[in-house]
């Protein structure tokens, strides 16, 4: 069973993909970049503001799926510059319950969609 998850409270997909897929026992979100769903533009600012928007978008998608950030069991964080790790990590920690942090990979990449500084995808259990 596969169900498409979509909400107007997160940016619409900018390509042939879904915001998230409910696979029964788990939900997988597509990588989110820092678009403000109200404007369709990147949030102003740097890595701190972009990370906050990305995680806010993920939270909105999970809410649509009936989940919370505590359902996240794995994240993959893509950074344009690994020098931004500490700033990203400080914001990231605000979105998860201490002691319940998901598993995570963080990698530096050559480029991200639309010049984003950060992109995050998740795997969640129901």
N, C-alpha and C positions, 0 to 999 in steps of 0.2 A: 504494500500500500504506500502510495506517495501522494502527499497533499502539498500544494503550493501555498506558502505563507506570504501575504502581502499587506502592507499598511501604508497609508498616506502620511503617517507620522515618521516615516523614514524615507530617504531618497528613493525615487523610482529607479529601477535598473536602467543602466545606460547602454545595455547590450542585450544579447540573447541569453539571459540568465534570470533567475528568480531571487528575491531577497532572501528567501529561506525555503527549505524543504522539510516537511514533517514526514519522517519515515516510519512512524509507528512508535518505536521505543526511543527514538532520538530525533533531534532537530539539528540541521546543519545550516548555518548562515553563510551566505556569500561574503566575500571580503567587502568591508564597508570603508569608504573613504569619507572625508569630512565635509560632505555636502550638507547644507542646512536645507531640510525638506521644504521649508516655507519659501525660500528664495531660489533654490536650485543652484546656488553658488557655494563655493567653499566659505567656511567661516573665516573671518579675518583673524590674523594673528599667526603665531608659530606653532611649534609642536604641542605645547600645552593645550591650546585652544582646539587644535585639530584632533588630538587624542580624546579630549572631552566630547567633541561632537561625534566622533566615530563610535565611542562607547554609548553615547546617548542614542544614536541610531540603532545600535545592536539591541539595547534595552527595549526600544519601541517595537522592534521586530519580535523579540521574545515575548513581550506583553501580548502582542497580537496572537502569538502561538499558545498563550496561557501559561507561560513560563516566566521565571525571574533569572537574574544573573547568577543566583545560586545553583541553577540547573546546568550552568556551563561547566564542562569537564575538561575541555581543551581549547586553547586559543593558539592561533598563529599570528604573530605580529610582524609585519613587514615595515621596515624603516628605510627611508631614503638615506639616512645617515646614522650609523650606530652611535655617534656622539650625542644623539638625542635620546638615548636609552634611559638615562636617569630621569629626565623630565617626563618622558612618556610613562615610566614606571610609577612615578609619584601620582599621576592622575589615574592610572590603571588601578592602583591599590584602593582608590576611593569607591570603585564600582563593585568590589567583591568583598565578601565577609571574611574578616581575618580568621585564619584557621580553616577556611573552606576554599582557599584559592585553587583555581583550576590548574591543570598541567599547562605548560606554555613553551612554545618555541619562539624565538625572536631572531630575525635575520635581516641583514642589510641587503638591499636590492639596488640595481642600477637605476631604476625609475619606477614610478607608480602612476596609475591612471591620473590624467589631468594635472600632473605635477604635485600630487599629494605628498606630504611628508610621512604619513603613516596610513596603513591599511591593516584591518584586523578581521579575521574570520573565526568562527566558533563551531564547536561541536557540543551539543547539549543532550542530557538524558532527561526523560520525562519521569 
